């Protein structure tokens, strides 16, 4: 767990990019002062910049250096257009398009914000009541509007188009953003099971009981395809075997700690014991009868067979 930032190339890029480059605004009449260049820019409020730090030009340079634009060009996406929206001071928006700036040419959309998160663990912990600076990933969409779903790339809840398959790289970039802004970590609240599955490769639920239950769902549904598990949970077909009760999908906070301030919480014996206890106490399965009933009622009869085991 907590295994992001694995690319040596990304580390080199992070070290190469300077605050000056990341905040450069070529169309601005005002250049950064010496104090800006030499000082701690992350502590200065600049509401027109993304997360009060990055200029659009700086973000474009960073994405080029990290190879994201090259990856998209190889996929056939040319004339990439990037835009940021910082009008809402509590949620900054980033979008990337190809060829044309409209919904049919949208490749990436991310809503981010930086906030102070007050820790409230379910067990006695020294971090209780302490505030941590976190970058919140309110929304992240990576899609290929030129691709079609197939039995090899089936749809998942909430998807209009197949994904871009650059999610891991994007998370590595978010990790570097947290380092750059001296944040203590990243946080998201997965809307769907497959979102939690994607983030769960690096993130952990802040609540150890939620983490244990999530791990148990992964354990017990590992023999079926992800899209079937995701739709089964989406349609309310997940059953906890010991209680014989339907288990609704839960929304809770997943965290990726940057540095040691929060890592000690997840590494603590108390967290691990509660996580393991929750993991061992539950067992899950998909109610096939209910699932097939939902499938027949909601799915187009001409839809390909996406739900095979």
C-alpha positions as CSV (number, residue, x, y, z in Angstrom):
1,X,0.0,0.0,0.0
2,X,1.0,3.6,-0.5
3,X,3.0,2.7,-3.5
4,X,2.6,5.7,-5.7
5,X,5.6,7.7,-7.0
6,X,7.4,4.7,-8.4
7,X,8.7,6.3,-11.5
8,X,12.3,7.5,-11.4
9,X,11.5,9.6,-14.5
10,X,8.8,11.4,-12.6
11,X,11.1,12.1,-9.7
12,X,13.6,13.7,-12.1
13,X,10.9,15.8,-13.7
14,X,9.7,16.9,-10.3
15,X,13.2,18.0,-9.3
16,X,13.7,19.7,-12.7
17,X,10.5,21.8,-12.6
18,X,11.0,25.0,-10.6
19,X,8.5,27.3,-8.9
20,X,9.3,30.0,-11.5
21,X,8.5,27.6,-14.4
22,X,5.3,26.4,-12.8
23,X,4.0,29.9,-12.1
24,X,5.2,31.6,-15.3
25,X,2.5,33.6,-17.1
26,X,3.8,34.8,-20.4
27,X,0.8,37.0,-21.2
28,X,1.1,38.8,-17.9
29,X,2.6,42.3,-17.7
30,X,3.9,41.5,-14.2
31,X,6.8,39.2,-13.7
32,X,7.5,37.5,-10.5
33,X,9.6,39.4,-8.1
34,X,12.9,38.1,-6.6
35,X,11.1,37.4,-3.4
36,X,8.5,35.3,-5.3
37,X,11.2,33.3,-7.0
38,X,13.3,32.7,-3.9
39,X,10.6,32.6,-1.3
40,X,8.1,29.9,-0.4
41,X,5.5,30.5,-3.1
42,X,3.1,27.8,-1.8
43,X,2.3,30.0,1.2
44,X,1.3,33.1,-0.9
45,X,-2.4,33.3,-1.9
46,X,-2.8,33.8,-5.7
47,X,-6.5,33.1,-6.4
48,X,-6.1,33.3,-10.2
49,X,-3.6,30.4,-10.1
50,X,-4.7,26.8,-10.0
51,X,-4.6,25.7,-6.3
52,X,-3.2,29.2,-5.8
53,X,0.1,28.1,-7.2
54,X,0.1,26.8,-10.9
55,X,-0.3,29.0,-13.9
56,X,-1.9,27.5,-17.0
57,X,1.4,27.8,-18.8
58,X,3.1,26.1,-15.9
59,X,0.7,23.2,-15.9
60,X,1.1,22.7,-19.6
61,X,4.8,22.6,-19.2
62,X,4.6,20.1,-16.4
63,X,2.2,17.8,-18.4
64,X,4.6,18.0,-21.4
65,X,7.6,17.1,-19.2
66,X,5.8,14.2,-17.5
67,X,4.9,12.8,-21.0
68,X,1.2,13.0,-20.7
69,X,0.8,15.0,-23.9
70,X,3.1,12.7,-25.7
71,X,1.0,9.7,-24.6
72,X,-2.1,11.4,-25.8
73,X,-0.5,12.3,-29.1
74,X,0.5,8.7,-29.7
75,X,-3.2,7.8,-29.2
76,X,-4.1,10.1,-32.0
77,X,-5.1,13.1,-30.0
78,X,-3.6,16.2,-31.6
79,X,-4.0,19.9,-31.0
80,X,-4.5,19.5,-27.3
81,X,-6.3,22.3,-25.5
82,X,-6.0,22.9,-21.8
83,X,-8.1,25.1,-19.6
84,X,-8.4,26.0,-15.9
85,X,-11.3,27.5,-14.0
86,X,-10.5,29.1,-10.7
87,X,-13.6,31.3,-10.3
88,X,-14.9,29.1,-7.5
89,X,-12.3,29.7,-4.7
90,X,-13.2,26.4,-3.0
91,X,-12.9,24.1,-6.1
92,X,-10.5,24.6,-9.0
93,X,-11.3,22.9,-12.3
94,X,-8.9,21.5,-15.0
95,X,-10.0,20.3,-18.4
96,X,-8.1,19.0,-21.4
97,X,-9.6,18.6,-24.9
98,X,-8.4,17.6,-28.3
99,X,-9.1,19.6,-31.5
100,X,-12.1,21.4,-30.2
101,X,-13.2,22.7,-26.8
102,X,-16.6,20.9,-26.3
103,X,-18.0,18.0,-24.4
104,X,-17.5,15.5,-27.3
105,X,-13.7,16.3,-27.3
106,X,-13.2,16.2,-23.6
107,X,-10.3,13.9,-22.5
108,X,-9.7,14.9,-18.9
109,X,-11.6,16.7,-16.2
110,X,-10.4,17.2,-12.6
111,X,-11.9,19.2,-9.7
112,X,-9.3,19.8,-6.9
113,X,-9.1,21.9,-3.8
114,X,-6.7,22.3,-0.9
115,X,-8.1,22.3,2.6
116,X,-7.3,21.8,6.2
117,X,-8.6,18.3,7.3
118,X,-9.2,17.8,11.0
119,X,-8.5,14.2,11.9
120,X,-11.3,12.4,13.8
121,X,-10.2,8.7,14.1
122,X,-12.7,6.1,15.4
123,X,-10.1,5.0,18.0
124,X,-7.9,6.9,20.4
125,X,-5.0,8.4,18.5
126,X,-2.5,11.2,19.0
127,X,-3.6,12.7,15.6
128,X,-7.2,13.3,16.9
129,X,-8.1,16.9,16.5
130,X,-5.0,17.8,14.5
131,X,-5.4,19.7,11.2
132,X,-3.7,18.4,8.1
133,X,-3.3,20.1,4.7
134,X,-4.8,17.8,2.1
135,X,-5.5,18.1,-1.6
136,X,-9.0,16.9,-2.2
137,X,-9.8,15.1,-5.5
138,X,-13.5,16.0,-5.8
139,X,-13.8,14.7,-9.3
140,X,-11.5,13.0,-11.8
141,X,-12.6,11.8,-15.3
142,X,-10.2,10.4,-17.9
143,X,-12.0,9.2,-21.0
144,X,-11.4,8.4,-24.7
145,X,-14.4,9.8,-26.6
146,X,-13.2,8.1,-29.8
147,X,-13.3,4.6,-28.3
148,X,-16.2,2.1,-28.0
149,X,-17.0,-0.3,-25.2
150,X,-16.4,-4.0,-26.0
151,X,-16.2,-7.3,-24.1
152,X,-12.5,-6.5,-23.5
153,X,-13.3,-2.9,-22.4
154,X,-16.7,-3.1,-20.8
155,X,-18.5,-0.1,-19.3
156,X,-18.4,0.8,-15.7
157,X,-21.0,2.8,-13.7
158,X,-20.9,6.5,-14.5
159,X,-18.8,6.0,-17.7
160,X,-19.8,7.5,-21.0
161,X,-16.7,6.4,-22.8
162,X,-13.8,4.0,-22.0
163,X,-10.9,5.3,-20.0
164,X,-7.6,6.7,-21.2
165,X,-5.5,4.2,-19.2
166,X,-3.3,7.0,-17.8
167,X,-4.8,7.0,-14.3
168,X,-1.7,5.8,-12.5
169,X,0.4,8.5,-14.1
170,X,-2.1,11.1,-13.2
171,X,-2.1,10.0,-9.6
172,X,1.7,10.2,-9.6
173,X,1.4,13.7,-10.8
174,X,-1.1,14.5,-8.0
175,X,1.4,13.1,-5.5
176,X,4.0,15.4,-6.9
177,X,1.6,18.3,-6.6
178,X,1.1,17.5,-2.9
179,X,4.8,17.5,-2.4
180,X,5.2,20.8,-4.2
181,X,2.4,22.5,-2.2
182,X,3.7,21.0,1.0
183,X,0.4,19.2,1.6
184,X,0.2,16.3,4.0
185,X,-1.6,14.1,1.6
186,X,-4.4,13.5,-0.9
187,X,-8.0,12.6,-0.2
188,X,-11.0,11.4,-2.2
189,X,-14.4,10.0,-1.5
190,X,-15.1,7.2,-4.2
191,X,-18.6,7.4,-5.6
192,X,-18.5,3.9,-7.0
193,X,-16.9,0.6,-6.2
194,X,-14.6,0.7,-9.2
195,X,-13.4,4.2,-8.2
196,X,-12.4,2.8,-4.8
197,X,-10.8,-0.1,-6.5
198,X,-8.7,2.2,-8.7
199,X,-7.7,4.5,-5.8
200,X,-7.3,1.6,-3.4
201,X,-4.0,0.5,-5.1
202,X,-2.4,3.5,-3.3
203,X,-5.0,5.0,-1.0
204,X,-6.5,3.6,2.2
205,X,-9.8,4.5,3.9
206,X,-9.2,6.8,6.8
207,X,-11.7,4.7,8.8
208,X,-10.0,1.3,9.4
209,X,-13.4,-0.5,9.5
210,X,-14.2,0.9,6.0
211,X,-10.8,-0.3,4.8
212,X,-11.4,-3.8,6.2
213,X,-14.8,-4.0,4.6
214,X,-13.5,-2.8,1.3
215,X,-10.7,-5.3,1.3
216,X,-13.2,-8.1,2.2
217,X,-15.4,-7.1,-0.8
218,X,-12.3,-7.3,-3.1
219,X,-11.4,-10.7,-1.6
220,X,-14.8,-12.2,-2.1
221,X,-15.5,-10.8,-5.5
222,X,-12.1,-11.4,-7.0
223,X,-13.4,-14.4,-9.1
224,X,-15.8,-12.2,-11.1
225,X,-15.0,-9.4,-13.5
226,X,-14.6,-5.9,-12.2
227,X,-17.5,-4.5,-14.3
228,X,-19.9,-7.2,-13.0
229,X,-18.8,-6.6,-9.4
230,X,-19.2,-2.8,-9.9
231,X,-22.6,-3.0,-11.5
232,X,-23.8,-5.6,-8.9
233,X,-22.8,-3.3,-6.1
234,X,-24.3,-0.3,-8.0
235,X,-27.6,-2.2,-8.4
236,X,-27.8,-3.2,-4.7
237,X,-27.0,-6.9,-5.2
238,X,-24.1,-7.1,-2.7
239,X,-25.0,-9.5,0.2
240,X,-23.1,-9.9,3.5
241,X,-23.3,-13.7,4.0
242,X,-23.1,-13.8,7.8
243,X,-26.1,-11.5,8.3
244,X,-27.8,-12.4,5.0
245,X,-28.4,-8.7,4.5
246,X,-27.9,-6.5,1.4
247,X,-24.9,-4.3,1.9
248,X,-25.2,-0.9,0.3
249,X,-22.2,0.8,-1.1
250,X,-20.6,3.1,1.4
251,X,-19.0,6.5,0.7
252,X,-16.1,7.3,2.9
253,X,-12.8,9.1,2.8
254,X,-9.7,7.5,1.2
255,X,-6.4,9.0,2.0
256,X,-2.9,8.9,0.5
257,X,-0.4,10.3,3.1
258,X,2.6,12.2,1.8
259,X,5.5,12.3,4.2
260,X,5.4,10.8,7.7
261,X,2.7,13.0,9.5
262,X,-0.2,10.8,8.5
263,X,1.7,7.6,7.6
264,X,2.2,6.8,11.3
265,X,-1.6,6.7,11.8
266,X,-2.1,4.0,9.1
267,X,0.9,2.1,10.3
268,X,-0.3,2.1,13.9
269,X,-1.2,-1.2,15.6
270,X,-4.6,0.3,16.5
271,X,-5.5,1.0,12.9
272,X,-4.2,-2.4,11.6
273,X,-6.0,-4.3,14.3
274,X,-9.3,-2.6,13.6
275,X,-8.9,-3.0,9.9
276,X,-8.1,-6.8,10.2
277,X,-11.0,-7.3,12.6
278,X,-13.4,-5.7,10.2
279,X,-11.9,-7.7,7.3
280,X,-12.3,-11.1,9.1
281,X,-15.9,-10.5,10.3
282,X,-17.6,-10.1,6.9
283,X,-18.1,-12.2,3.8
284,X,-19.7,-11.0,0.6
285,X,-21.3,-12.3,-2.6
286,X,-23.4,-11.0,-5.4
287,X,-27.1,-12.1,-5.4
288,X,-27.2,-13.6,-9.0
289,X,-30.9,-13.7,-9.2
290,X,-31.3,-10.0,-8.3
291,X,-28.4,-9.1,-10.5
292,X,-29.9,-10.9,-13.5
293,X,-33.3,-9.3,-12.9
294,X,-31.7,-5.9,-12.9
295,X,-29.7,-6.7,-16.0
296,X,-32.8,-7.8,-17.9
297,X,-34.8,-4.8,-16.8
298,X,-32.2,-2.1,-17.3
299,X,-29.8,-3.4,-20.0
300,X,-30.4,-3.1,-23.7
301,X,-31.1,-6.6,-25.1
302,X,-28.8,-5.9,-27.9
303,X,-25.9,-5.0,-25.6
304,X,-22.9,-7.3,-25.9
305,X,-22.3,-9.8,-23.2
306,X,-20.2,-7.7,-20.9
307,X,-20.9,-9.6,-17.7
308,X,-19.4,-13.0,-18.1
309,X,-17.3,-14.3,-15.2
